[in-house]
């Protein structure tokens, strides 16, 4: 590749990065924004909470902890909110009537995920998202 081609490519990258840096702050917040609706969790944990990460903001009871849980569970090439795979053998353990619905955008991808505690696999999936979802093994609610 010639020197001029490299300079041209670097100039194009700089232009793209420069335009991204010129975006308003509100555009950056919407990149990682989720709505979490919790039902039947008891002890005042039910409700709809807004969460933005990078930077953290919103009405969620534990913004920093929820963002850390999401970051911890995010892996390149894997759906952070993937359901339990069909055919997975799960223990017949009932974790209660709590449900959650998470919608929005995470890591540039649309999110529309449901959670329940109907068996051991679903309980494990829920618990991996604490404190995005309330800690139902704790009397304190969303904290980790």
N, C-alpha and C positions, 0 to 999 in steps of 0.2 A: 504494500500500500504506500502510495506516495506521501510525502510530507504534507502536501496541500490537501489530500484526502483525509488524513488524520486530523489536520486543523479544522477542516469542514465538519467532520464528525464531532469533534470536541465542541465546536461552536454550536452545533445543533443540540447537544446534551446541555450545554450551559444555558441555551435559550429555554429549554424545557424546564430545567431546574429553576431558572430565574422566574418563569411564569408561575411555577408552583409556589415559590416563596412570596409571590405577590398576591396570593389568594388571601381573602379576609380570614381573620381568626375563626369566625363561625364556620367556615368551610372545613377547617381541620377538625373541629369538634364533631361534626356530623359524620366523619369517616368511621368512627367507632362509637355508635350510639345505639343503645338498646332500650326497649321497654320490657319490663318484667312484671307479669301479672300472676300473683300468688292467690290461690283459693284453698280453703279448708285446712290451712296450716295451724290455726288456733293461736291463742295468746297474743292477739293483736298483730300477727305477721301478715295477714291477708291485705291485699291492696295492689295497686299498680305503681311501679317505681320507674323513674327514668334514670338512665346511666350513660354517661359519656366518659371515655377514657382517652388519655393522651392529648390533652390534660384531663384529669378526672373532674367530673361535675355531675350534678343531678340530685334528684330527690331520694335516691337509694339510701337506706340506712347505713351502709358501709361502702362508700364509693371506692376508697383506696383498696380495701380488701377484695371487693368484687372485681376490680380491674386486675389485681394481682392473680386472682383465681383464673380469670380469662386468659391472661398472658401465660400462666403456668400450663394451661390446657391447650394452647394454640401450637400446632405443629405444621410445618410447611407440607402442603399436599394432603392434609387430613382435615375433615370437617369437624371443627371444634364442638359442634352441637349435634353430631350424628346420633341417630337413634341406635338402640341395641340392634345388632344384626339379626335378621330373620334366622330362625333355626338355632339360636344360641340357647344352650342348656342353662336355665336359671333356677336358683333355689325358690321353693314355694314359700317365700317369706313375705308377709304383708306388712308394709311400713306405714299404713294409715291412708286417709283419704286425700291428703294434700296433692294439689296439682299446680303446675306452673306453665306459663306460656311466654316464651321469649321471642320478640320480634325486633327487627331493625337491621343494622349493618355492622358486621364485625370483620376486620381485616380486609375490607373492600368487597365482602361477599354478603348477599342478603341472608337474613336469619329469620326462620319461622319454625321454632322448635317447641315441642310440648314435653313436659316431664310429669311423671307420677311416681308412686312408690308401691306399685302393684306386685313386684317380685324382687328377688335379690339383685338382679341385673339393673333394674330400674332404680332401686335404692342406691346402688353403687354409682350409677350415672348421675343421680341427683347430688349425692355427697361429694363427687368430684367438683361440682360447681358451687359448693359452699365457700364463701358467703354471698355469691351472686344470688343463690337460692338460700332460704333460711335453713339454719342448722336445726333440724328437728330432733336431734339428740341432746339439745342444749336448751335450757330455759331462758337464755339470753337473746335468742332470735337469730340475727344474721351474722354475728361475729364469728370469727374462726378461732 
